[in-house]
């Protein structure tokens, strides 16, 4: 599928392996999530348009490149997605941040939305939806659908760990969006957790396990 990008950069792979380890502390986990997101952000925003601008260095006036007025919105899927936001904001501090709240019904395994707040001009922005895990794809599909209902058009989805089932479901439901992930794992277990995965990302980020 041409809209899927799997990162094979050694730094991303190395940090993801540490992230997975049971012995990694909550503090280390949060820091690694942010660092991996920054590395992924660098590559996933490669297509931002540039324009020529005239500046003056201490030596002379010159024409150089700057990003061409492309507004960015970061939309984490709560709560685990919050752990990825700072990684993006450190590279693009002017980005606006929306929020979509989802939780998984433990009986039906279906996502339940409880909150949605997006920038008013979401239809004019490049939107990066972030969630550390793409398991069944249900939450991501619903989140992207919500954004589209508010007029969002140019959407990218960033995750750290994905199951093949989630990638397939999301790409089929929204074939127009770009999906970026650091690792694709074996699949889902009978409780719809990613295997080998890294456990519950929200619990590990916020120390609630």
MDAnalysis code that builds the backbone (N, CA, C; Angstrom):
import MDAnalysis as mda
import numpy as np

u = mda.Universe.empty(627, n_residues=209, atom_resindex=np.repeat(np.arange(209), 3), trajectory=True)
u.add_TopologyAttr("name", ["N", "CA", "C"] * 209)
u.add_TopologyAttr("resid", np.arange(1, 210))
u.add_TopologyAttr("resname", ["UNK", "UNK", "UNK", "UNK", "UNK", "UNK", "UNK", "UNK", "UNK", "UNK", "UNK", "UNK", "UNK", "UNK", "UNK", "UNK", "UNK", "UNK", "UNK", "UNK", "UNK", "UNK", "UNK", "UNK", "UNK", "UNK", "UNK", "UNK", "UNK", "UNK", "UNK", "UNK", "UNK", "UNK", "UNK", "UNK", "UNK", "UNK", "UNK", "UNK", "UNK", "UNK", "UNK", "UNK", "UNK", "UNK", "UNK", "UNK", "UNK", "UNK", "UNK", "UNK", "UNK", "UNK", "UNK", "UNK", "UNK", "UNK", "UNK", "UNK", "UNK", "UNK", "UNK", "UNK", "UNK", "UNK", "UNK", "UNK", "UNK", "UNK", "UNK", "UNK", "UNK", "UNK", "UNK", "UNK", "UNK", "UNK", "UNK", "UNK", "UNK", "UNK", "UNK", "UNK", "UNK", "UNK", "UNK", "UNK", "UNK", "UNK", "UNK", "UNK", "UNK", "UNK", "UNK", "UNK", "UNK", "UNK", "UNK", "UNK", "UNK", "UNK", "UNK", "UNK", "UNK", "UNK", "UNK", "UNK", "UNK", "UNK", "UNK", "UNK", "UNK", "UNK", "UNK", "UNK", "UNK", "UNK", "UNK", "UNK", "UNK", "UNK", "UNK", "UNK", "UNK", "UNK", "UNK", "UNK", "UNK", "UNK", "UNK", "UNK", "UNK", "UNK", "UNK", "UNK", "UNK", "UNK", "UNK", "UNK", "UNK", "UNK", "UNK", "UNK", "UNK", "UNK", "UNK", "UNK", "UNK", "UNK", "UNK", "UNK", "UNK", "UNK", "UNK", "UNK", "UNK", "UNK", "UNK", "UNK", "UNK", "UNK", "UNK", "UNK", "UNK", "UNK", "UNK", "UNK", "UNK", "UNK", "UNK", "UNK", "UNK", "UNK", "UNK", "UNK", "UNK", "UNK", "UNK", "UNK", "UNK", "UNK", "UNK", "UNK", "UNK", "UNK", "UNK", "UNK", "UNK", "UNK", "UNK", "UNK", "UNK", "UNK", "UNK", "UNK", "UNK", "UNK", "UNK", "UNK", "UNK", "UNK", "UNK", "UNK", "UNK", "UNK", "UNK", "UNK", "UNK"])
u.atoms.positions = np.array([
    [0.847, -1.195, 0.000],
    [0.000, 0.000, 0.000],
    [0.881, 1.242, 0.000],
    [0.681, 2.098, -0.977],
    [1.592, 3.220, -1.181],
    [1.454, 4.316, -0.136],
    [0.336, 4.303, 0.610],
    [0.154, 5.358, 1.603],
    [0.692, 4.973, 2.973],
    [1.423, 3.851, 3.081],
    [1.991, 3.392, 4.350],
    [3.497, 3.592, 4.338],
    [4.028, 4.201, 5.408],
    [5.473, 4.379, 5.546],
    [5.917, 3.730, 6.860],
    [6.767, 2.710, 6.758],
    [7.336, 2.054, 7.936],
    [8.767, 2.543, 8.092],
    [9.104, 3.071, 9.257],
    [10.427, 3.644, 9.470],
    [11.446, 2.566, 9.833],
    [12.546, 2.564, 9.111],
    [13.594, 1.595, 9.413],
    [14.881, 2.267, 9.894],
    [14.788, 3.536, 10.268],
    [15.986, 4.250, 10.721],
    [16.531, 3.593, 11.991],
    [17.843, 3.371, 12.061],
    [18.430, 2.692, 13.230],
    [18.088, 3.358, 14.563],
    [18.054, 4.680, 14.622],
    [17.732, 5.358, 15.882],
    [16.302, 5.061, 16.322],
    [15.379, 5.055, 15.366],
    [13.986, 4.759, 15.694],
    [13.849, 3.323, 16.163],
    [14.510, 2.400, 15.467],
    [14.430, 0.995, 15.849],
    [15.038, 0.764, 17.234],
    [16.176, 1.375, 17.487],
    [16.856, 1.237, 18.780],
    [15.985, 1.751, 19.922],
    [15.446, 2.951, 19.754],
    [14.643, 3.558, 20.819],
    [13.334, 2.805, 21.025],
    [12.775, 2.270, 19.952],
    [11.531, 1.503, 20.080],
    [11.764, 0.218, 20.856],
    [12.911, -0.409, 20.662],
    [13.232, -1.626, 21.413],
    [13.317, -1.336, 22.909],
    [13.943, -0.232, 23.278],
    [14.006, 0.149, 24.697],
    [12.606, 0.463, 25.219],
    [11.803, 1.118, 24.391],
    [10.428, 1.470, 24.757],
    [9.618, 0.226, 25.117],
    [9.835, -0.845, 24.394],
    [9.061, -2.074, 24.597],
    [9.374, -2.763, 25.922],
    [10.585, -2.587, 26.422],
    [11.042, -3.375, 27.564],
    [10.202, -3.125, 28.818],
    [9.866, -4.203, 29.473],
    [9.066, -4.132, 30.696],
    [9.761, -3.311, 31.772],
    [11.096, -3.339, 31.778],
    [11.876, -2.657, 32.813],
    [11.994, -1.143, 32.596],
    [11.584, -0.630, 31.445],
    [11.677, 0.805, 31.161],
    [10.729, 1.567, 32.081],
    [11.258, 2.578, 32.779],
    [10.452, 3.331, 33.743],
    [9.477, 4.261, 33.016],
    [8.495, 4.767, 33.773],
    [7.524, 5.697, 33.190],
    [8.209, 6.944, 32.637],
    [9.182, 7.461, 33.368],
    [9.910, 8.651, 32.927],
    [10.648, 8.367, 31.621],
    [11.361, 7.248, 31.583],
    [12.082, 6.878, 30.373],
    [11.124, 6.640, 29.204],
    [9.991, 6.020, 29.499],
    [8.998, 5.733, 28.467],
    [8.496, 7.031, 27.836],
    [8.142, 8.004, 28.676],
    [7.656, 9.296, 28.165],
    [8.703, 9.964, 27.292],
    [9.955, 9.950, 27.753],
    [11.036, 10.594, 27.003],
    [11.255, 9.913, 25.659],
    [11.186, 8.580, 25.649],
    [11.390, 7.832, 24.410],
    [10.259, 8.082, 23.416],
    [9.026, 8.129, 23.905],
    [7.892, 8.411, 23.023],
    [8.085, 9.764, 22.336],
    [8.507, 10.753, 23.112],
    [8.742, 12.087, 22.548],
    [9.875, 12.072, 21.526],
    [10.961, 11.381, 21.862],
    [12.120, 11.338, 20.959],
    [11.786, 10.625, 19.648],
    [11.091, 9.488, 19.742],
    [10.731, 8.744, 18.534],
    [9.787, 9.569, 17.669],
    [8.857, 10.266, 18.313],
    [7.918, 11.121, 17.564],
    [8.663, 12.215, 16.820],
    [9.647, 12.801, 17.458],
    [10.443, 13.843, 16.785],
    [11.128, 13.286, 15.540],
    [11.712, 12.112, 15.661],
    [12.394, 11.502, 14.522],
    [11.411, 11.177, 13.404],
    [10.229, 10.706, 13.765],
    [9.207, 10.407, 12.767],
    [8.662, 11.681, 12.130],
    [8.516, 12.708, 12.931],
    [8.012, 13.995, 12.435],
    [8.929, 14.551, 11.356],
    [10.216, 14.429, 11.564],
    [11.211, 14.940, 10.623],
    [10.968, 14.390, 9.227],
    [10.702, 13.084, 9.149],
    [10.504, 12.447, 7.852],
    [9.085, 12.614, 7.322],
    [8.087, 12.549, 8.220],
    [6.695, 12.589, 7.767],
    [6.276, 13.962, 7.262],
    [7.015, 15.001, 7.619],
    [6.706, 16.350, 7.123],
    [7.631, 16.755, 5.978],
    [8.239, 15.774, 5.338],
    [9.163, 16.030, 4.234],
    [8.490, 16.752, 3.077],
    [7.173, 16.592, 2.925],
    [6.487, 17.172, 1.770],
    [5.949, 18.581, 2.016],
    [6.319, 19.201, 3.138],
    [5.897, 20.588, 3.357],
    [6.471, 21.477, 2.255],
    [5.642, 22.340, 1.662],
    [6.128, 23.184, 0.565],
    [7.041, 24.305, 1.068],
    [8.008, 24.670, 0.232],
    [8.943, 25.752, 0.557],
    [8.742, 26.929, -0.384],
    [9.174, 28.078, 0.064],
    [9.175, 29.256, -0.793],
    [10.467, 30.039, -0.575],
    [10.842, 30.839, -1.556],
    [12.030, 31.681, -1.451],
    [11.716, 32.932, -0.644],
    [12.579, 33.260, 0.288],
    [12.451, 34.502, 1.051],
    [13.802, 35.211, 1.078],
    [13.729, 36.523, 1.138],
    [14.974, 37.298, 1.192],
    [15.277, 37.639, 2.644],
    [16.496, 37.304, 3.072],
    [16.934, 37.615, 4.428],
    [18.286, 38.308, 4.360],
    [18.718, 38.778, 5.517],
    [20.039, 39.409, 5.567],
    [20.873, 38.712, 6.632],
    [21.975, 38.140, 6.232],
    [22.917, 37.537, 7.170],
    [23.878, 38.627, 7.648],
    [24.759, 38.330, 8.586],
    [25.762, 39.333, 8.968],
    [26.685, 39.715, 7.811],
    [26.646, 38.948, 6.730],
    [27.546, 39.199, 5.600],
    [26.854, 39.932, 4.460],
    [25.636, 39.478, 4.078],
    [24.962, 40.088, 2.922],
    [23.495, 39.665, 2.865],
    [22.740, 40.288, 1.985],
    [21.377, 39.857, 1.698],
    [21.437, 38.605, 0.820],
    [20.463, 37.700, 1.048],
    [20.461, 36.454, 0.301],
    [19.048, 35.904, 0.220],
    [18.798, 35.060, -0.754],
    [17.503, 34.392, -0.885],
    [17.642, 32.942, -0.416],
    [16.782, 32.575, 0.528],
    [16.840, 31.232, 1.115],
    [15.447, 30.631, 1.188],
    [15.356, 29.394, 1.675],
    [14.090, 28.666, 1.716],
    [13.445, 28.706, 3.104],
    [12.120, 28.870, 3.119],
    [11.333, 28.736, 4.346],
    [10.041, 28.010, 4.005],
    [9.398, 27.429, 5.021],
    [8.139, 26.727, 4.799],
    [7.087, 27.718, 4.323],
    [6.375, 27.322, 3.284],
    [5.411, 28.197, 2.638],
    [4.045, 28.133, 3.312],
    [3.829, 28.962, 4.288],
    [2.527, 29.203, 4.892],
    [1.640, 28.001, 5.106],
    [2.220, 26.846, 5.339],
    [1.407, 25.645, 5.559],
    [1.104, 25.530, 7.039],
    [-0.143, 25.695, 7.411],
    [-0.529, 25.630, 8.815],
    [-0.663, 24.171, 9.241],
    [-0.217, 23.897, 10.457],
    [-0.201, 22.524, 10.958],
    [-1.097, 22.405, 12.189],
    [-1.819, 21.294, 12.281],
    [-2.584, 20.965, 13.483],
    [-2.178, 19.568, 13.936],
    [-1.942, 19.427, 15.223],
    [-1.644, 18.129, 15.826],
    [-2.882, 17.705, 16.609],
    [-3.361, 16.490, 16.348],
    [-4.564, 16.002, 17.031],
    [-4.261, 14.660, 17.683],
    [-3.974, 14.662, 19.003],
    [-3.766, 13.388, 19.699],
    [-5.097, 12.705, 20.000],
    [-5.097, 11.374, 19.916],
    [-6.234, 10.605, 20.392],
    [-5.983, 10.344, 21.871],
    [-6.844, 10.884, 22.723],
    [-6.646, 10.793, 24.170],
    [-6.849, 9.353, 24.640],
    [-6.068, 8.928, 25.648],
    [-5.139, 9.797, 26.351],
    [-3.698, 9.582, 25.923],
    [-3.410, 8.383, 25.405],
    [-2.028, 8.031, 25.099],
    [-1.406, 8.949, 24.051],
    [-2.214, 9.460, 23.122],
    [-1.690, 10.336, 22.082],
    [-1.040, 11.599, 22.610],
    [-1.423, 12.001, 23.840],
    [-0.814, 13.198, 24.435],
    [0.694, 13.048, 24.571],
    [1.159, 11.826, 24.754],
    [2.591, 11.596, 24.925],
    [3.403, 11.916, 23.688],
    [2.755, 12.008, 22.529],
    [3.469, 12.276, 21.277],
    [3.447, 13.747, 20.882],
    [2.603, 14.532, 21.526],
    [2.386, 15.920, 21.088],
    [3.656, 16.766, 21.177],
    [4.363, 16.698, 22.300],
    [5.541, 17.548, 22.466],
    [6.630, 17.242, 21.447],
    [6.714, 15.991, 21.013],
    [7.699, 15.637, 19.993],
    [7.486, 16.416, 18.707],
    [6.231, 16.643, 18.350],
    [5.904, 17.433, 17.169],
    [6.060, 18.923, 17.428],
    [5.601, 19.371, 18.594],
    [5.647, 20.806, 18.894],
    [7.072, 21.318, 19.036],
    [7.989, 20.450, 19.423],
    [9.381, 20.900, 19.530],
    [9.960, 21.243, 18.173],
    [9.456, 20.599, 17.113],
    [9.926, 20.904, 15.760],
    [9.062, 21.953, 15.081],
    [7.753, 21.959, 15.397],
    [6.837, 22.934, 14.791],
    [6.045, 23.603, 15.919],
    [6.685, 24.518, 16.658],
    [6.044, 25.094, 17.845],
    [4.812, 25.942, 17.550],
    [4.630, 26.361, 16.306],
    [3.470, 27.198, 15.968],
    [2.215, 26.374, 15.675],
    [2.332, 25.052, 15.678],
    [1.176, 24.200, 15.373],
    [0.088, 24.361, 16.427],
    [-1.162, 24.278, 15.990],
    [-2.280, 24.254, 16.921],
    [-2.572, 22.808, 17.310],
    [-3.174, 22.635, 18.479],
    [-3.428, 21.293, 18.991],
    [-4.920, 21.106, 19.240],
    [-5.493, 20.083, 18.613],
    [-6.854, 19.668, 18.907],
    [-6.816, 18.415, 19.760],
    [-7.970, 17.931, 20.182],
    [-8.019, 16.717, 21.002],
    [-9.255, 15.900, 20.638],
    [-9.059, 14.589, 20.528],
    [-10.181, 13.669, 20.366],
    [-10.071, 12.606, 21.444],
    [-11.112, 12.491, 22.253],
    [-11.107, 11.528, 23.352],
    [-11.830, 10.251, 22.973],
    [-11.128, 9.126, 23.102],
    [-11.712, 7.811, 22.815],
    [-11.325, 6.841, 23.929],
    [-12.197, 5.897, 24.206],
    [-11.807, 4.768, 25.038],
    [-12.391, 3.507, 24.416],
    [-11.769, 2.367, 24.713],
    [-12.221, 1.103, 24.130],
    [-13.133, 0.369, 25.089],
    [-14.332, 0.052, 24.628],
    [-15.257, -0.755, 25.412],
    [-14.651, -2.157, 25.552],
    [-14.399, -2.579, 26.780],
    [-13.692, -3.838, 27.008],
    [-14.518, -5.071, 26.630],
    [-15.841, -4.901, 26.461],
    [-16.670, -6.036, 26.064],
    [-16.796, -6.118, 24.542],
    [-17.095, -4.986, 23.923],
    [-17.281, -4.996, 22.461],
    [-15.997, -4.738, 21.700],
    [-14.976, -4.220, 22.380],
    [-13.701, -3.826, 21.781],
    [-13.866, -2.674, 20.786],
    [-15.004, -1.991, 20.845],
    [-15.266, -0.875, 19.938],
    [-14.913, 0.452, 20.595],
    [-14.420, 1.439, 19.807],
    [-14.084, 2.737, 20.383],
    [-15.323, 3.541, 20.752],
    [-15.245, 4.235, 21.862],
    [-16.329, 5.108, 22.305],
    [-15.774, 6.533, 22.425],
    [-16.372, 7.454, 21.707],
    [-15.886, 8.839, 21.752],
    [-16.530, 9.586, 22.915],
    [-15.728, 10.380, 23.615],
    [-16.282, 11.182, 24.700],
    [-15.886, 12.653, 24.606],
    [-15.017, 13.014, 23.628],
    [-14.601, 14.420, 23.551],
    [-14.033, 14.705, 22.165],
    [-14.331, 15.878, 21.626],
    [-13.740, 16.311, 20.361],
    [-13.672, 17.833, 20.335],
    [-12.467, 18.363, 20.258],
    [-12.252, 19.809, 20.179],
    [-11.119, 20.065, 19.191],
    [-11.434, 20.726, 18.082],
    [-10.469, 20.956, 17.013],
    [-10.312, 22.439, 16.739],
    [-9.156, 22.862, 16.187],
    [-8.989, 24.263, 15.798],
    [-10.091, 24.681, 14.833],
    [-10.550, 25.930, 14.955],
    [-11.665, 26.416, 14.138],
    [-11.364, 26.344, 12.646],
    [-10.093, 26.524, 12.284],
    [-9.721, 26.520, 10.863],
    [-9.118, 25.183, 10.441],
    [-9.622, 24.082, 11.004],
    [-9.060, 22.756, 10.738],
    [-9.075, 22.420, 9.249],
    [-10.035, 22.989, 8.510],
    [-10.136, 22.705, 7.078],
    [-8.994, 23.304, 6.272],
    [-8.252, 24.229, 6.873],
    [-7.150, 24.892, 6.181],
    [-5.784, 24.364, 6.615],
    [-5.763, 23.336, 7.440],
    [-4.508, 22.873, 8.032],
    [-4.110, 21.469, 7.576],
    [-2.806, 21.249, 7.565],
    [-2.276, 19.893, 7.473],
    [-2.441, 19.293, 8.863],
    [-3.105, 18.159, 8.958],
    [-3.475, 17.581, 10.251],
    [-2.679, 16.310, 10.502],
    [-2.013, 16.260, 11.650],
    [-1.266, 15.066, 12.044],
    [-1.960, 14.457, 13.257],
    [-2.591, 13.316, 13.053],
    [-3.261, 12.590, 14.137],
    [-2.246, 11.648, 14.763],
    [-2.134, 11.663, 16.090],
    [-1.122, 10.846, 16.756],
    [-1.738, 9.940, 17.820],
    [-1.263, 8.701, 17.838],
    [-1.642, 7.711, 18.843],
    [-0.527, 6.668, 18.845],
    [0.049, 6.346, 19.999],
    [1.184, 5.412, 20.002],
    [0.873, 4.052, 19.393],
    [-0.369, 3.571, 19.554],
    [-0.708, 2.214, 19.124],
    [-1.826, 2.229, 18.077],
    [-1.641, 1.430, 17.034],
    [-2.694, 1.202, 16.044],
    [-3.002, -0.294, 16.100],
    [-4.023, -0.649, 16.865],
    [-4.340, -2.063, 17.094],
    [-5.406, -2.540, 16.109],
    [-6.680, -2.429, 16.486],
    [-7.750, -2.819, 15.558],
    [-7.978, -1.752, 14.497],
    [-7.575, -0.524, 14.817],
    [-7.798, 0.594, 13.903],
    [-9.083, 1.354, 14.178],
    [-9.910, 0.832, 15.087],
    [-11.208, 1.444, 15.345],
    [-11.147, 2.892, 15.782],
    [-10.288, 3.191, 16.769],
    [-10.184, 4.568, 17.272],
    [-9.651, 5.504, 16.202],
    [-8.637, 5.059, 15.469],
    [-8.055, 5.889, 14.416],
    [-9.078, 6.165, 13.314],
    [-9.830, 5.150, 12.922],
    [-10.847, 5.323, 11.883],
    [-11.890, 6.345, 12.318],
    [-12.360, 6.222, 13.558],
    [-13.363, 7.150, 14.057],
    [-12.815, 8.563, 14.202],
    [-11.566, 8.674, 14.666],
    [-10.958, 9.993, 14.850],
    [-10.801, 10.714, 13.508],
    [-10.294, 10.002, 12.513],
    [-10.137, 10.605, 11.191],
    [-11.502, 10.976, 10.616],
    [-12.498, 10.119, 10.848],
    [-13.849, 10.431, 10.390],
    [-14.391, 11.696, 11.029],
    [-14.135, 11.877, 12.323],
    [-14.561, 13.100, 13.022],
    [-13.897, 14.324, 12.408],
    [-12.595, 14.223, 12.174],
    [-11.857, 15.355, 11.607],
    [-12.410, 15.712, 10.228],
    [-12.686, 14.701, 9.419],
    [-13.251, 14.950, 8.089],
    [-14.618, 15.613, 8.186],
    [-15.411, 15.244, 9.197],
    [-16.743, 15.834, 9.351],
    [-16.660, 17.321, 9.690],
    [-15.512, 17.748, 10.230],
    [-15.282, 19.168, 10.516],
    [-14.575, 19.878, 9.362],
    [-14.360, 19.178, 8.265],
    [-13.775, 19.797, 7.078],
    [-12.317, 19.493, 6.847],
    [-11.682, 18.699, 7.723],
    [-10.272, 18.359, 7.544],
    [-10.058, 17.528, 6.289],
    [-9.012, 17.849, 5.537],
    [-8.772, 17.177, 4.259],
    [-7.401, 16.493, 4.196],
    [-6.348, 17.239, 4.476],
    [-4.989, 16.704, 4.344],
    [-4.567, 16.126, 5.696],
    [-4.657, 14.804, 5.838],
    [-4.475, 14.157, 7.138],
    [-3.374, 13.106, 7.073],
    [-2.520, 13.125, 8.080],
    [-1.508, 12.096, 8.271],
    [-1.757, 11.436, 9.629],
    [-1.454, 10.136, 9.721],
    [-1.602, 9.418, 10.984],
    [-0.250, 8.864, 11.400],
    [0.190, 9.210, 12.620],
    [1.467, 8.742, 13.144],
    [1.242, 7.829, 14.336],
    [1.868, 6.649, 14.322],
    [1.835, 5.766, 15.482],
    [3.211, 5.125, 15.655],
    [3.451, 4.585, 16.835],
    [4.740, 3.951, 17.104],
    [4.698, 2.464, 16.777],
    [3.660, 1.785, 17.229],
    [3.521, 0.353, 17.017],
    [2.179, 0.089, 16.336],
    [2.190, -0.740, 15.295],
    [0.951, -1.053, 14.588],
    [0.805, -2.554, 14.401],
    [-0.428, -3.016, 14.414],
    [-0.745, -4.387, 14.032],
    [-1.159, -4.384, 12.565],
    [-0.854, -5.449, 11.833],
    [-1.277, -5.510, 10.428],
    [-2.776, -5.302, 10.259],
    [-3.562, -5.809, 11.219],
    [-5.014, -5.660, 11.151],
    [-5.426, -4.185, 11.197],
    [-4.738, -3.408, 12.049],
    [-5.057, -1.989, 12.178],
    [-4.682, -1.196, 10.940],
    [-3.517, -1.510, 10.392],
    [-3.078, -0.829, 9.172],
    [-4.066, -1.097, 8.034],
    [-4.464, -2.356, 7.898],
    [-5.401, -2.728, 6.836],
    [-6.738, -2.013, 7.008],
    [-7.254, -2.026, 8.234],
    [-8.558, -1.407, 8.485],
    [-8.530, 0.097, 8.240],
    [-7.494, 0.773, 8.733],
    [-7.408, 2.222, 8.586],
    [-7.202, 2.620, 7.127],
    [-6.337, 1.911, 6.426],
    [-6.067, 2.269, 5.036],
    [-7.270, 1.989, 4.139],
    [-8.075, 0.979, 4.490],
    [-9.282, 0.700, 3.705],
    [-10.393, 1.705, 4.012],
    [-10.512, 2.100, 5.284],
    [-11.555, 3.056, 5.666],
    [-11.240, 4.461, 5.162],
    [-9.947, 4.809, 5.170],
    [-9.527, 6.154, 4.757],
    [-8.322, 6.036, 3.821],
    [-8.531, 5.604, 2.583],
    [-7.409, 5.395, 1.658],
    [-6.691, 6.669, 1.247],
    [-7.273, 7.815, 1.582],
    [-6.677, 9.104, 1.188],
    [-5.664, 9.621, 2.192],
    [-5.551, 9.007, 3.377],
    [-4.613, 9.537, 4.370],
    [-3.295, 8.769, 4.317],
    [-2.231, 9.398, 4.833],
    [-0.917, 8.773, 4.903],
    [-0.708, 8.222, 6.313],
    [-0.192, 6.994, 6.389],
    [0.019, 6.331, 7.670],
    [1.515, 6.112, 7.879],
    [2.018, 6.559, 9.030],
    [3.433, 6.411, 9.371],
    [3.537, 5.639, 10.677],
    [4.392, 4.622, 10.725],
    [4.604, 3.911, 11.984],
    [6.052, 3.449, 12.094],
    [6.492, 3.278, 13.335],
    [7.877, 2.892, 13.589],
    [8.069, 1.389, 13.465],
    [7.048, 0.593, 13.822],
    [7.155, -0.864, 13.762],
    [5.799, -1.478, 13.477],
    [5.807, -2.539, 12.677],
    [4.605, -3.357, 12.472],
    [4.840, -4.689, 13.169],
    [3.967, -5.024, 14.111],
    [4.136, -6.229, 14.917],
    [3.412, -7.432, 14.319],
    [3.424, -8.545, 15.072],
    [2.882, -9.812, 14.575],
    [1.375, -9.756, 14.344],
    [0.658, -9.139, 15.282],
    [-0.794, -9.106, 15.171],
    [-1.435, -8.845, 16.515],
    [-2.719, -9.215, 16.633],
    [-3.485, -8.977, 17.857],
    [-3.752, -10.294, 18.580],
    [-3.812, -10.234, 19.928],
    [-4.203, -11.414, 20.686],
    [-5.726, -11.440, 20.851],
    [-6.241, -12.375, 21.663],
    [-7.691, -12.506, 21.779],
    [-8.350, -11.348, 22.516],
    [-7.543, -10.490, 23.142],
    [-8.076, -9.288, 23.793],
    [-7.828, -8.040, 22.958],
    [-7.372, -8.252, 21.723],
    [-7.100, -7.161, 20.770],
    [-5.947, -6.270, 21.208],
    [-4.988, -6.827, 21.963],
    [-3.744, -6.125, 22.268],
    [-2.684, -6.537, 21.251],
    [-1.821, -5.593, 20.904],
    [-0.775, -5.866, 19.925],
    [0.288, -6.781, 20.533],
    [0.712, -7.769, 19.752],
    [1.746, -8.732, 20.164],
    [2.947, -8.605, 19.226],
    [4.204, -8.465, 19.744],
    [4.560, -8.397, 21.170],
    [4.243, -7.050, 21.821],
    [4.082, -6.007, 21.020],
    [3.636, -4.723, 21.555],
    [4.527, -4.137, 22.616],
    [3.896, -3.346, 23.502],
    [4.639, -2.731, 24.610],
    [3.740, -2.536, 25.830],
    [2.601, -3.224, 25.833],
    [1.658, -3.043, 26.929],
    [0.704, -1.904, 26.639],
    [0.113, -1.364, 27.693],
    [-0.821, -0.246, 27.564],
    [-0.032, 1.060, 27.543],
    [0.018, 1.723, 26.394],
    [0.841, 2.931, 26.255],
    [0.389, 4.032, 27.203],
    [-0.926, 4.198, 27.376],
    [-1.428, 5.230, 28.273],
    [-0.990, 5.004, 29.699],
    [-1.101, 3.761, 30.169],
    [-0.667, 3.449, 31.535],
    [0.823, 3.696, 31.705],
    [1.609, 3.361, 30.694],
    [3.070, 3.505, 30.811],
    [3.499, 4.971, 30.703],
    [2.772, 5.761, 29.954],
    [3.082, 7.194, 29.857],
    [2.731, 7.915, 31.159],
    [1.555, 7.597, 31.692],
    [1.050, 8.351, 32.833],
    [1.224, 7.646, 34.180],
    [1.833, 6.466, 34.146],
    [2.153, 5.783, 35.398],
    [0.938, 5.240, 36.122],
    [-0.089, 4.828, 35.376],
    [-1.332, 4.373, 36.007],
    [-1.498, 2.856, 35.982],
    [-0.426, 2.139, 35.592],
    [-0.553, 0.672, 35.571],
    [-0.443, 0.104, 36.970],
])
